[in-house]
Amino acid sequence: MEKLESVFFYHLEKAIKSYRQFAQNKLNSNALTITIDQWLVLKVLSDNQDITQTELAERVFKDKASVTRII
């Protein structure tokens, strides 16, 4: 079995986690006490005020239950 460090998806997940930490730190440094996911939902809603929850979920890459928790 190959080592975890040699699997592409391991490195992809690690990069995504690093990016999310960076982005969250940027929000925090601007005195925004919301998560990246909350910011993304607010941004999409701001740009598309007549969007449905299903469309919103698709645009933020979440399922409807996750979007419900966020909003």
N, CA, C and O atoms as a MOPAC input file, in Angstrom:
PM7 MOZYME 1SCF
protein

 N      0.84900 1    -1.17700 1     0.00000 1
 C      0.00000 1     0.00000 1     0.00000 1
 C      0.89800 1     1.24600 1     0.00000 1
 O      1.90600 1     1.30000 1     0.70500 1
 N      0.51300 1     2.23600 1    -0.79900 1
 C      1.34600 1     3.42800 1    -0.89000 1
 C      1.18700 1     4.31400 1     0.34400 1
 O      0.16300 1     4.28200 1     1.02700 1
 N      2.20400 1     5.08900 1     0.60600 1
 C      2.19900 1     5.97200 1     1.77200 1
 C      1.26400 1     7.14800 1     1.52700 1
 O      1.11200 1     7.62300 1     0.40200 1
 N      0.65000 1     7.59700 1     2.59800 1
 C     -0.29700 1     8.70300 1     2.52000 1
 C      0.32500 1     9.92900 1     1.85600 1
 O     -0.32800 1    10.59800 1     1.05500 1
 N      1.56400 1    10.22100 1     2.17800 1
 C      2.23500 1    11.39900 1     1.63400 1
 C      2.44100 1    11.33700 1     0.12400 1
 O      2.75500 1    12.35200 1    -0.49700 1
 N      2.27100 1    10.16500 1    -0.46900 1
 C      2.44100 1    10.04300 1    -1.91800 1
 C      1.10800 1    10.06200 1    -2.66200 1
 O      1.08400 1     9.93300 1    -3.88600 1
 N      0.01500 1    10.21800 1    -1.94900 1
 C     -1.31200 1    10.23100 1    -2.56100 1
 C     -1.69900 1    11.67800 1    -2.89000 1
 O     -1.64300 1    12.55400 1    -2.02700 1
 N     -2.08600 1    11.91400 1    -4.13200 1
 C     -2.45600 1    13.25600 1    -4.59000 1
 C     -3.55000 1    13.86900 1    -3.73000 1
 O     -3.45700 1    15.04000 1    -3.36000 1
 N     -4.57500 1    13.10800 1    -3.40800 1
 C     -5.70900 1    13.65500 1    -2.67200 1
 C     -5.33300 1    14.11000 1    -1.26800 1
 O     -5.95900 1    15.01600 1    -0.71700 1
 N     -4.32400 1    13.49200 1    -0.69600 1
 C     -3.81600 1    13.93500 1     0.60600 1
 C     -3.28300 1    15.36100 1     0.48500 1
 O     -3.58700 1    16.21600 1     1.31600 1
 N     -2.49300 1    15.61000 1    -0.54400 1
 C     -1.91600 1    16.93900 1    -0.74200 1
 C     -2.98100 1    17.96500 1    -1.12200 1
 O     -2.90400 1    19.12500 1    -0.71700 1
 N     -3.95600 1    17.54200 1    -1.88500 1
 C     -5.05600 1    18.43400 1    -2.23600 1
 C     -5.82900 1    18.84900 1    -0.98400 1
 O     -6.11400 1    20.03200 1    -0.80000 1
 N     -6.16300 1    17.90500 1    -0.13800 1
 C     -6.88400 1    18.20500 1     1.10400 1
 C     -6.05300 1    19.10800 1     2.00800 1
 O     -6.58800 1    20.01700 1     2.64400 1
 N     -4.76400 1    18.86200 1     2.06400 1
 C     -3.86800 1    19.68400 1     2.87800 1
 C     -3.83800 1    21.12400 1     2.35000 1
 O     -3.85100 1    22.07200 1     3.13600 1
 N     -3.79800 1    21.28800 1     1.03700 1
 C     -3.79800 1    22.62100 1     0.43000 1
 C     -5.11200 1    23.34400 1     0.69200 1
 O     -5.11300 1    24.53700 1     0.99400 1
 N     -6.21600 1    22.64100 1     0.58000 1
 C     -7.52900 1    23.24100 1     0.83900 1
 C     -7.60900 1    23.70900 1     2.28500 1
 O     -8.08700 1    24.81000 1     2.55700 1
 N     -7.14600 1    22.88000 1     3.21000 1
 C     -7.16900 1    23.25100 1     4.62200 1
 C     -6.31800 1    24.49200 1     4.86900 1
 O     -6.72700 1    25.38500 1     5.61000 1
 N     -5.15300 1    24.55400 1     4.26000 1
 C     -4.27700 1    25.72000 1     4.41600 1
 C     -4.94400 1    26.97700 1     3.87300 1
 O     -4.88800 1    28.03600 1     4.49900 1
 N     -5.57600 1    26.85700 1     2.70800 1
 C     -6.27600 1    28.00300 1     2.12500 1
 C     -7.40300 1    28.47600 1     3.03200 1
 O     -7.55000 1    29.67700 1     3.25600 1
 N     -8.20500 1    27.54800 1     3.55800 1
 C     -9.33100 1    27.92400 1     4.42100 1
 C     -8.83600 1    28.60400 1     5.69700 1
 O     -9.46900 1    29.54400 1     6.17800 1
 N     -7.71800 1    28.14400 1     6.24900 1
 C     -7.14600 1    28.79100 1     7.43200 1
 C     -6.67400 1    30.20200 1     7.09000 1
 O     -6.89000 1    31.13600 1     7.86300 1
 N     -6.03700 1    30.35800 1     5.94300 1
 C     -5.58900 1    31.67300 1     5.49300 1
 C     -6.77400 1    32.61700 1     5.32000 1
 O     -6.74700 1    33.74800 1     5.80500 1
 N     -7.80600 1    32.15500 1     4.63400 1
 C     -8.98700 1    32.98100 1     4.38700 1
 C     -9.69300 1    33.33400 1     5.69000 1
 O    -10.14300 1    34.46700 1     5.85900 1
 N     -9.79700 1    32.37800 1     6.61400 1
 C    -10.43700 1    32.65700 1     7.89900 1
 C     -9.64200 1    33.69600 1     8.67800 1
 O    -10.22600 1    34.57100 1     9.31600 1
 N     -8.32900 1    33.61000 1     8.63400 1
 C     -7.49100 1    34.61100 1     9.30200 1
 C     -7.69900 1    35.99600 1     8.70400 1
 O     -7.69800 1    36.99300 1     9.42500 1
 N     -7.87900 1    36.06000 1     7.38400 1
 C     -8.15800 1    37.34700 1     6.73100 1
 C     -9.47700 1    37.93900 1     7.22700 1
 O     -9.55500 1    39.13300 1     7.51800 1
 N    -10.51200 1    37.10400 1     7.32400 1
 C    -11.79000 1    37.58600 1     7.85200 1
 C    -11.61600 1    38.07900 1     9.28400 1
 O    -12.08300 1    39.16200 1     9.63600 1
 N    -10.94200 1    37.28200 1    10.10300 1
 C    -10.74300 1    37.64700 1    11.50500 1
 C     -9.95400 1    38.94000 1    11.64900 1
 O    -10.25900 1    39.75600 1    12.51800 1
 N     -8.94900 1    39.13600 1    10.81400 1
 C     -8.13100 1    40.34800 1    10.90100 1
 C     -8.90200 1    41.59100 1    10.47700 1
 O     -8.49700 1    42.71200 1    10.78400 1
 N    -10.00700 1    41.39500 1     9.77700 1
 C    -10.87400 1    42.50600 1     9.38900 1
 C    -12.07700 1    42.62500 1    10.31400 1
 O    -13.07900 1    43.25000 1     9.96700 1
 N    -11.97100 1    42.02400 1    11.48600 1
 C    -13.00200 1    42.09300 1    12.53100 1
 C    -14.33100 1    41.48700 1    12.08600 1
 O    -15.39000 1    41.89600 1    12.56000 1
 N    -14.27800 1    40.52100 1    11.18300 1
 C    -15.48200 1    39.80700 1    10.77300 1
 C    -15.55300 1    38.51000 1    11.56200 1
 O    -14.66700 1    37.66100 1    11.46000 1
 N    -16.59700 1    38.36300 1    12.34000 1
 C    -16.72500 1    37.18600 1    13.20300 1
 C    -17.66900 1    36.16700 1    12.57300 1
 O    -18.59500 1    35.67100 1    13.21400 1
 N    -17.41200 1    35.87000 1    11.31100 1
 C    -18.18400 1    34.86500 1    10.59100 1
 C    -17.21200 1    33.87800 1     9.95800 1
 O    -16.01700 1    34.14700 1     9.83900 1
 N    -17.74200 1    32.74600 1     9.56000 1
 C    -16.90700 1    31.73400 1     8.91800 1
 C    -16.80600 1    31.99900 1     7.41600 1
 O    -17.55700 1    32.79900 1     6.85900 1
 N    -15.87800 1    31.32200 1     6.78700 1
 C    -15.73400 1    31.40700 1     5.33100 1
 C    -17.04000 1    31.00300 1     4.65700 1
 O    -17.48900 1    31.66500 1     3.72200 1
 N    -17.64700 1    29.92500 1     5.12700 1
 C    -18.90200 1    29.45300 1     4.53700 1
 C    -20.01000 1    30.48800 1     4.69800 1
 O    -20.78800 1    30.70700 1     3.76900 1
 N    -20.09000 1    31.12500 1     5.86000 1
 C    -21.10100 1    32.15900 1     6.07500 1
 C    -20.85600 1    33.34600 1     5.14900 1
 O    -21.79800 1    33.89200 1     4.57400 1
 N    -19.59700 1    33.74500 1     5.00500 1
 C    -19.27000 1    34.85900 1     4.12500 1
 C    -19.66900 1    34.54000 1     2.68700 1
 O    -20.24400 1    35.37900 1     1.99400 1
 N    -19.36300 1    33.33200 1     2.24800 1
 C    -19.67500 1    32.93100 1     0.88300 1
 C    -21.18400 1    32.95100 1     0.63400 1
 O    -21.63400 1    33.42800 1    -0.40800 1
 N    -21.95500 1    32.44400 1     1.57400 1
 C    -23.41600 1    32.46200 1     1.44700 1
 C    -23.91500 1    33.90200 1     1.38400 1
 O    -24.75100 1    34.23000 1     0.54100 1
 N    -23.41300 1    34.76100 1     2.26500 1
 C    -23.83000 1    36.16500 1     2.25700 1
 C    -23.47000 1    36.84700 1     0.94400 1
 O    -24.25300 1    37.64100 1     0.42300 1
 N    -22.29900 1    36.54800 1     0.40700 1
 C    -21.87400 1    37.14300 1    -0.86100 1
 C    -22.78400 1    36.71200 1    -2.00400 1
 O    -23.20700 1    37.54100 1    -2.81000 1
 N    -23.08400 1    35.42600 1    -2.07400 1
 C    -23.96600 1    34.93000 1    -3.13700 1
 C    -25.35600 1    35.54500 1    -2.99300 1
 O    -25.95800 1    35.94600 1    -3.98800 1
 N    -25.87100 1    35.62300 1    -1.76700 1
 C    -27.19100 1    36.22700 1    -1.54900 1
 C    -27.19100 1    37.71100 1    -1.90300 1
 O    -28.16900 1    38.22200 1    -2.44800 1
 N    -26.11300 1    38.39100 1    -1.59800 1
 C    -26.00300 1    39.80900 1    -1.92600 1
 C    -26.03600 1    40.03400 1    -3.43500 1
 O    -26.63000 1    41.00000 1    -3.91300 1
 N    -25.40300 1    39.14600 1    -4.17000 1
 C    -25.33400 1    39.27500 1    -5.62500 1
 C    -26.55900 1    38.71300 1    -6.33900 1
 O    -26.79700 1    39.04300 1    -7.50000 1
 N    -27.34100 1    37.86700 1    -5.66100 1
 C    -28.47900 1    37.17700 1    -6.27900 1
 C    -29.63600 1    37.12300 1    -5.29000 1
 O    -29.87800 1    36.08200 1    -4.67900 1
 N    -30.34100 1    38.21500 1    -5.12700 1
 C    -31.34200 1    38.31800 1    -4.07300 1
 C    -32.56300 1    37.43300 1    -4.28400 1
 O    -33.29000 1    37.16300 1    -3.32800 1
 N    -32.80500 1    36.97900 1    -5.49600 1
 C    -33.98800 1    36.14800 1    -5.75700 1
 C    -33.63800 1    34.67100 1    -5.93300 1
 O    -34.39100 1    33.92600 1    -6.56100 1
 N    -32.51900 1    34.25200 1    -5.39300 1
 C    -32.04100 1    32.87900 1    -5.54400 1
 C    -32.79800 1    31.93600 1    -4.60000 1
 O    -33.18200 1    32.32200 1    -3.49700 1
 N    -33.00100 1    30.71000 1    -5.04800 1
 C    -33.62900 1    29.70700 1    -4.18100 1
 C    -32.55800 1    29.04100 1    -3.31700 1
 O    -31.36200 1    29.16100 1    -3.58200 1
 N    -33.01200 1    28.34100 1    -2.28300 1
 C    -32.06100 1    27.65100 1    -1.41400 1
 C    -31.30300 1    26.56300 1    -2.17500 1
 O    -30.11700 1    26.34000 1    -1.93100 1
 N    -31.98200 1    25.89900 1    -3.08200 1
 C    -31.32700 1    24.86400 1    -3.88600 1
 C    -30.23400 1    25.47300 1    -4.75800 1
 O    -29.13000 1    24.93500 1    -4.83600 1
 N    -30.53400 1    26.58900 1    -5.41100 1
 C    -29.53200 1    27.27100 1    -6.23900 1
 C    -28.36900 1    27.77200 1    -5.38100 1
 O    -27.20600 1    27.68000 1    -5.77400 1
 N    -28.70100 1    28.30000 1    -4.21400 1
 C    -27.67300 1    28.77500 1    -3.29600 1
 C    -26.73800 1    27.63200 1    -2.90400 1
 O    -25.51600 1    27.78500 1    -2.91800 1
 N    -27.31400 1    26.50300 1    -2.55900 1
 C    -26.51700 1    25.33400 1    -2.17300 1
 C    -25.57600 1    24.92500 1    -3.30400 1
 O    -24.41100 1    24.60900 1    -3.06300 1
 N    -26.07600 1    24.93200 1    -4.52300 1
 C    -25.23700 1    24.56200 1    -5.66900 1
 C    -24.08700 1    25.54200 1    -5.85500 1
 O    -22.96200 1    25.13600 1    -6.14600 1
 N    -24.36200 1    26.81700 1    -5.68900 1
 C    -23.33300 1    27.83800 1    -5.92600 1
 C    -22.25400 1    27.86200 1    -4.85400 1
 O    -21.12200 1    28.26400 1    -5.12300 1
 N    -22.59400 1    27.43300 1    -3.64000 1
 C    -21.59100 1    27.43400 1    -2.56700 1
 C    -21.05000 1    26.03200 1    -2.29300 1
 O    -20.33500 1    25.81400 1    -1.31500 1
 N    -21.39900 1    25.08400 1    -3.16600 1
 C    -20.88000 1    23.71400 1    -3.09700 1
 C    -21.22400 1    23.02400 1    -1.78100 1
 O    -20.39900 1    22.32200 1    -1.19700 1
 N    -22.46200 1    23.23900 1    -1.32500 1
 C    -22.94200 1    22.61500 1    -0.08700 1
 C    -24.25600 1    21.91100 1    -0.38000 1
 O    -24.90900 1    22.19100 1    -1.38500 1
 N    -24.64100 1    20.99400 1     0.50500 1
 C    -25.96900 1    20.41400 1     0.37300 1
 C    -26.97200 1    21.34300 1     1.06500 1
 O    -26.58400 1    22.23300 1     1.82100 1
 N    -28.26200 1    21.12600 1     0.80100 1
 C    -29.28800 1    22.02400 1     1.33900 1
 C    -29.29100 1    22.04700 1     2.86100 1
 O    -29.52700 1    23.09700 1     3.46000 1
 N    -29.03300 1    20.91000 1     3.49500 1
 C    -29.01000 1    20.86500 1     4.96100 1
 C    -27.89000 1    21.74500 1     5.51600 1
 O    -28.07600 1    22.42900 1     6.52200 1
 N    -26.74800 1    21.72700 1     4.87400 1
 C    -25.63200 1    22.57000 1     5.32000 1
 C    -25.97100 1    24.04600 1     5.16200 1
 O    -25.66300 1    24.85500 1     6.03700 1
 N    -26.60100 1    24.39500 1     4.05200 1
 C    -26.99600 1    25.78500 1     3.83000 1
 C    -28.01900 1    26.20900 1     4.87800 1
 O    -27.96500 1    27.33500 1     5.37100 1
 N    -28.94300 1    25.32700 1     5.22200 1
 C    -29.92700 1    25.63900 1     6.26100 1
 C    -29.22400 1    25.96600 1     7.57100 1
 O    -29.59200 1    26.93100 1     8.24100 1
 N    -28.22800 1    25.18800 1     7.94200 1
 C    -27.48800 1    25.45600 1     9.18200 1
 C    -26.74700 1    26.78900 1     9.10000 1
 O    -26.66400 1    27.51500 1    10.09100 1
 N    -26.21900 1    27.10700 1     7.94600 1
 C    -25.45500 1    28.34600 1     7.79100 1
 C    -26.36400 1    29.56500 1     7.90500 1
 O    -26.00700 1    30.55500 1     8.54500 1
 N    -27.54800 1    29.48900 1     7.27800 1
 C    -28.43900 1    30.65100 1     7.31200 1
 C    -29.31000 1    30.62100 1     8.54700 1
 O    -30.12700 1    31.52000 1     8.74900 1

